[in-house]
Amino acid sequence: MAQFKKTDSKIYSKTATVLSADSIYWKKLGVPTLVKEFGAIDYIDFSPVEPYLFAVTASVRVQIYNPITKLVVKNITKFQEAAHGGSFRKDGNLLVAGDELGKVRLFDVTTRTILRFFEGHKAPVHRTFFTADGHHVASFSDDRTVGYWDIATENHLHSFTGHEDYIRAGSTSPISPNIILSGGYDRKIRMYDTRAKDCVMTVDHGQPVESLVFLPSGGIFISAGGTSVNVYDALAGGRQLAQLSQHHKTVTCLQLASDGKRLFSGSLDRHVKVYDIATYQVVHTIDSSNAILSLGISKNDETLVTGMVDGLIAIYRRESDPRDEQSNQRTIRKSRYQHIFESVDQQVEELQYERIEGHDRMLRKYEYKKALDAVMLVKVRGKWPEKTVALIKELIRRRGLHRALDDRTPDFLVTFVNFLTRHIGDYRFTPTLVDASNILLDVYEDSFEKFAGTVVGKAFVTLAEKLQTEEKLVQEFLNVQGALDMISVAADTAEPDSGDDTSTTAYDASKKAKTHTVISVD
């Protein structure tokens, strides 16, 4: 006797989201811990050495946190006005920060003592960074100049000019102590050489520049401004290598991770995008509760911190899961004794009886009405509509749906028609439910006069209106597809990428046009 073949509802399952290795890696950062600061978060910077403390600059202070305890371990409050851009030296012992008065202060992280006090700017200093050798400091000010300071002598060595608006972004080369990069609200990015004491390169970002970073090689730098992130080759005179436009609001901050192999960008659109530096493709997205002003990530990728406009910082920490450790130990023990078990014991598979669901049992007995009743229960049609549609398709294949729908109560008919109305627009179910609708109309063709003005009649009218709406939607999609085809031919360009919104719309339109069949109720 042939084995009974169960109804296959998996044919209607939605396409599962494929998790990449990057998504799995960054999802392990888990749920963030939120900490309230005293004002909008101006800047976040991680110490390059263990235990990878991070400094949060907000309001009139710089607070240093422990990433493990998520508590403040140092509090630097020696500012008269708002502090800006607190950043660590590569040894983690010193921290430099600017302020609203145009002053630059150098602190000892351990004692919080002011070691140096640099004066000379005439407007707020928003970013400050150590040079690669750790002996000098570069400061970026709203007075349109870049200051260059000597730590040992506390002398002002030079002021670089050229910008025509506020300078809110800057960076120093990770390999050369003489290269400084600045970005201004005049949309220009300027590279200065402290040996020549002059600007050696200028590029136009196209929007006010908010953030700058160098790749570890020092030959490529990345800028953020407006909704785009641009990549430039410094060794080729500032030639633009790529433009990344994944945000729909201003990109405010950039950071490198995974030893320079990944790029993070934060935006006012409340998203953090993670890019693969090799391909410049987005590999992961992290959502935030509010607009992001700054972000930082530890050298070992264990801690990510985002700062928001409402004064909250979100601390994401990659915590080790005890269950994973126990699983690893069990795997080791199993592999250790597996060869013994294989040589001594012979495993006998336990006889498994396959469970058959209620509607399949009814199908097996050719009780089509009871099978349809089983899948029209609220707990089935509400939670697993694909099971209901799969059974309807099987009944259509067996030519038994007429018998299952005949001589039904008004309550069942209302439930069935409402199910059709709700799901007939789903492209997975459309072909089957359109056929089911036509069969339903055939069965009750002579009863429409009796249904007029009743609950059943109103349900049929709602179904007809739903189909008319779907027909108009398909027509609009086809119009869009036609317009896109004309543009493509006129421009003589290749087909758009599959990730593009317009191409997806055209694809859906084509799919819907092929699957929809309009029925009417007289």
TAHU-V756944 format. One record per residue. N is the residue number from 1. RES is the residue in three letters. SS is DSSP state (h for helix, s for strand, l for the rest). PHI is phi in whole degrees, 0 to 359 (NA if undefined). Layout:
n,res,ss,phi
N,RES,SS,PHI
N,RES,SS,PHI
This chain:
n,res,ss,phi
1,MET,l,NA
2,ALA,l,291
3,GLN,l,286
4,PHE,l,291
5,LYS,l,265
6,LYS,l,290
7,THR,l,294
8,ASP,l,267
9,SER,l,269
10,LYS,h,289
11,ILE,h,294
12,TYR,h,255
13,SER,l,291
14,LYS,l,287
15,THR,l,295
16,ALA,l,288
17,THR,l,286
18,VAL,l,276
19,LEU,l,275
20,SER,l,279
21,ALA,h,298
22,ASP,h,294
23,SER,h,299
24,ILE,h,297
25,TYR,h,296
26,TRP,h,279
27,LYS,h,293
28,LYS,l,290
29,LEU,l,295
30,GLY,l,76
31,VAL,l,280
32,PRO,l,283
33,THR,s,265
34,LEU,s,263
35,VAL,s,233
36,LYS,s,268
37,GLU,l,260
38,PHE,l,269
39,GLY,l,185
40,ALA,l,304
41,ILE,s,280
42,ASP,s,280
43,TYR,s,200
44,ILE,s,230
45,ASP,s,218
46,PHE,s,262
47,SER,l,292
48,PRO,l,286
49,VAL,l,242
50,GLU,l,296
51,PRO,l,273
52,TYR,l,57
53,LEU,l,296
54,PHE,s,230
55,ALA,s,258
56,VAL,s,246
57,THR,s,262
58,ALA,s,206
59,SER,l,57
60,VAL,l,255
61,ARG,s,209
62,VAL,s,240
63,GLN,s,251
64,ILE,s,254
65,TYR,s,252
66,ASN,s,269
67,PRO,l,291
68,ILE,l,277
69,THR,l,276
70,LYS,l,61
71,LEU,s,244
72,VAL,s,286
73,VAL,s,251
74,LYS,s,221
75,ASN,s,226
76,ILE,s,258
77,THR,l,238
78,LYS,l,271
79,PHE,l,235
80,GLN,l,277
81,GLU,l,235
82,ALA,l,304
83,ALA,s,270
84,HIS,s,219
85,GLY,s,61
86,GLY,s,293
87,SER,s,222
88,PHE,s,273
89,ARG,l,279
90,LYS,l,295
91,ASP,l,268
92,GLY,l,76
93,ASN,l,270
94,LEU,s,240
95,LEU,s,222
96,VAL,s,240
97,ALA,s,209
98,GLY,s,259
99,ASP,s,210
100,GLU,l,289
101,LEU,l,271
102,GLY,l,88
103,LYS,l,260
104,VAL,s,238
105,ARG,s,241
106,LEU,s,246
107,PHE,s,242
108,ASP,s,274
109,VAL,l,296
110,THR,l,290
111,THR,l,263
112,ARG,l,64
113,THR,l,278
114,ILE,s,283
115,LEU,s,267
116,ARG,s,221
117,PHE,s,224
118,PHE,s,260
119,GLU,l,239
120,GLY,l,161
121,HIS,l,284
122,LYS,l,253
123,ALA,l,210
124,PRO,l,306
125,VAL,s,257
126,HIS,s,264
127,ARG,s,221
128,THR,s,220
129,PHE,s,217
130,PHE,s,279
131,THR,l,281
132,ALA,l,298
133,ASP,l,278
134,GLY,l,75
135,HIS,l,259
136,HIS,s,225
137,VAL,s,232
138,ALA,s,249
139,SER,s,235
140,PHE,s,236
141,SER,s,236
142,ASP,l,287
143,ASP,l,278
144,ARG,l,73
145,THR,l,235
146,VAL,s,246
147,GLY,s,269
148,TYR,s,233
149,TRP,s,237
150,ASP,s,260
151,ILE,l,287
152,ALA,l,298
153,THR,l,260
154,GLU,l,64
155,ASN,l,268
156,HIS,s,272
157,LEU,s,277
158,HIS,s,192
159,SER,s,240
160,PHE,s,265
161,THR,l,240
162,GLY,l,133
163,HIS,l,286
164,GLU,l,249
165,ASP,l,206
166,TYR,l,307
167,ILE,s,255
168,ARG,s,245
169,ALA,s,222
170,GLY,s,196
171,SER,s,196
172,THR,s,243
173,SER,l,298
174,PRO,l,283
175,ILE,l,241
176,SER,l,245
177,PRO,l,285
178,ASN,l,253
179,ILE,s,254
180,ILE,s,232
181,LEU,s,240
182,SER,s,227
183,GLY,s,231
184,GLY,s,239
185,TYR,l,285
186,ASP,l,275
187,ARG,l,75
188,LYS,s,259
189,ILE,s,243
190,ARG,s,240
191,MET,s,250
192,TYR,s,245
193,ASP,s,245
194,THR,l,292
195,ARG,l,286
196,ALA,l,275
197,LYS,l,53
198,ASP,s,204
199,CYS,s,283
200,VAL,s,253
201,MET,s,198
202,THR,s,223
203,VAL,s,230
204,ASP,s,253
205,HIS,l,285
206,GLY,l,99
207,GLN,l,216
208,PRO,l,308
209,VAL,s,274
210,GLU,s,255
211,SER,s,203
212,LEU,s,220
213,VAL,s,217
214,PHE,s,263
215,LEU,l,288
216,PRO,l,305
217,SER,l,288
218,GLY,l,80
219,GLY,l,266
220,ILE,s,231
221,PHE,s,232
222,ILE,s,233
223,SER,s,237
224,ALA,s,234
225,GLY,s,187
226,GLY,l,64
227,THR,l,259
228,SER,s,239
229,VAL,s,239
230,ASN,s,251
231,VAL,s,245
232,TYR,s,234
233,ASP,s,260
234,ALA,h,291
235,LEU,h,284
236,ALA,h,253
237,GLY,l,75
238,GLY,l,86
239,ARG,s,294
240,GLN,s,283
241,LEU,s,266
242,ALA,s,198
243,GLN,s,229
244,LEU,s,253
245,SER,l,235
246,GLN,l,252
247,HIS,l,253
248,HIS,l,250
249,LYS,l,224
250,THR,l,303
251,VAL,s,277
252,THR,s,256
253,CYS,s,206
254,LEU,s,228
255,GLN,s,209
256,LEU,s,262
257,ALA,s,217
258,SER,l,52
259,ASP,l,58
260,GLY,l,83
261,LYS,l,271
262,ARG,s,231
263,LEU,s,241
264,PHE,s,254
265,SER,s,230
266,GLY,s,248
267,SER,s,218
268,LEU,l,290
269,ASP,l,278
270,ARG,l,74
271,HIS,s,239
272,VAL,s,246
273,LYS,s,258
274,VAL,s,247
275,TYR,s,248
276,ASP,s,274
277,ILE,l,298
278,ALA,l,291
279,THR,l,245
280,TYR,l,60
281,GLN,s,257
282,VAL,s,287
283,VAL,s,250
284,HIS,s,194
285,THR,s,228
286,ILE,s,243
287,ASP,s,269
288,SER,l,236
289,SER,l,278
290,ASN,l,205
291,ALA,l,300
292,ILE,s,263
293,LEU,s,257
294,SER,s,204
295,LEU,s,207
296,GLY,s,211
297,ILE,s,220
298,SER,l,289
299,LYS,l,297
300,ASN,l,265
301,ASP,l,65
302,GLU,l,277
303,THR,s,225
304,LEU,s,239
305,VAL,s,232
306,THR,s,241
307,GLY,s,247
308,MET,s,241
309,VAL,l,292
310,ASP,l,273
311,GLY,l,87
312,LEU,s,269
313,ILE,s,244
314,ALA,s,254
315,ILE,s,255
316,TYR,s,263
317,ARG,s,234
318,ARG,l,278
319,GLU,l,271
320,SER,l,282
321,ASP,l,266
322,PRO,h,301
323,ARG,h,294
324,ASP,h,296
325,GLU,h,295
326,GLN,h,296
327,SER,h,296
328,ASN,h,296
329,GLN,h,295
330,ARG,h,296
331,THR,h,296
332,ILE,h,296
333,ARG,h,296
334,LYS,h,295
335,SER,h,292
336,ARG,h,292
337,TYR,h,254
338,GLN,h,296
339,HIS,h,295
340,ILE,h,291
341,PHE,h,297
342,GLU,h,294
343,SER,h,277
344,VAL,h,258
345,ASP,l,260
346,GLN,l,242
347,GLN,l,280
348,VAL,l,249
349,GLU,l,291
350,GLU,l,284
351,LEU,l,289
352,GLN,l,252
353,TYR,l,264
354,GLU,l,283
355,ARG,l,279
356,ILE,l,249
357,GLU,l,289
358,GLY,h,302
359,HIS,h,293
360,ASP,h,288
361,ARG,h,296
362,MET,h,292
363,LEU,h,298
364,ARG,h,298
365,LYS,l,263
366,TYR,l,63
367,GLU,l,264
368,TYR,h,292
369,LYS,h,294
370,LYS,h,294
371,ALA,h,296
372,LEU,h,293
373,ASP,h,299
374,ALA,h,295
375,VAL,h,270
376,MET,l,266
377,LEU,l,295
378,VAL,h,301
379,LYS,h,291
380,VAL,h,267
381,ARG,h,292
382,GLY,l,280
383,LYS,l,265
384,TRP,l,231
385,PRO,h,299
386,GLU,h,295
387,LYS,h,292
388,THR,h,298
389,VAL,h,293
390,ALA,h,297
391,LEU,h,292
392,ILE,h,300
393,LYS,h,296
394,GLU,h,293
395,LEU,h,295
396,ILE,h,295
397,ARG,h,297
398,ARG,l,276
399,ARG,l,58
400,GLY,l,246
401,LEU,h,291
402,HIS,h,302
403,ARG,h,295
404,ALA,h,290
405,LEU,h,266
406,ASP,l,289
407,ASP,l,55
408,ARG,l,256
409,THR,l,285
410,PRO,h,303
411,ASP,h,298
412,PHE,h,294
413,LEU,h,298
414,VAL,h,298
415,THR,h,297
416,PHE,h,294
417,VAL,h,294
418,ASN,h,296
419,PHE,h,296
420,LEU,h,299
421,THR,h,297
422,ARG,h,288
423,HIS,h,249
424,ILE,l,291
425,GLY,l,278
426,ASP,l,283
427,TYR,l,300
428,ARG,l,291
429,PHE,l,258
430,THR,h,307
431,PRO,h,302
432,THR,h,292
433,LEU,h,287
434,VAL,h,294
435,ASP,h,298
436,ALA,h,296
437,SER,h,295
438,ASN,h,296
439,ILE,h,294
440,LEU,h,300
441,LEU,h,294
442,ASP,h,295
443,VAL,h,293
444,TYR,l,250
445,GLU,h,300
446,ASP,h,276
447,SER,h,251
448,PHE,h,296
449,GLU,h,296
450,LYS,h,291
451,PHE,h,280
452,ALA,l,302
453,GLY,l,82
454,THR,l,267
455,VAL,h,295
456,VAL,h,294
457,GLY,h,298
458,LYS,h,296
459,ALA,h,294
460,PHE,h,295
461,VAL,h,297
462,THR,h,298
463,LEU,h,297
464,ALA,h,297
465,GLU,h,295
466,LYS,h,298
467,LEU,h,292
468,GLN,h,295
469,THR,h,297
470,GLU,h,297
471,GLU,h,297
472,LYS,h,295
473,LEU,h,296
474,VAL,h,296
475,GLN,h,297
476,GLU,h,296
477,PHE,h,298
478,LEU,h,295
479,ASN,h,297
480,VAL,h,296
481,GLN,h,297
482,GLY,h,296
483,ALA,h,297
484,LEU,h,295
485,ASP,h,296
486,MET,h,295
487,ILE,h,297
488,SER,h,297
489,VAL,h,292
490,ALA,h,294
491,ALA,h,276
492,ASP,l,55
493,THR,l,250
494,ALA,l,284
495,GLU,l,296
496,PRO,l,294
497,ASP,l,297
498,SER,l,293
499,GLY,l,279
500,ASP,l,284
501,ASP,h,297
502,THR,h,293
503,SER,h,293
504,THR,h,296
505,THR,h,298
506,ALA,h,297
507,TYR,h,297
508,ASP,h,298
509,ALA,h,298
510,SER,h,297
511,LYS,h,295
512,LYS,h,295
513,ALA,h,298
514,LYS,h,281
515,THR,h,262
516,HIS,l,276
517,THR,l,230
518,VAL,l,271
519,ILE,l,242
520,SER,l,231
521,VAL,l,245
522,ASP,l,282
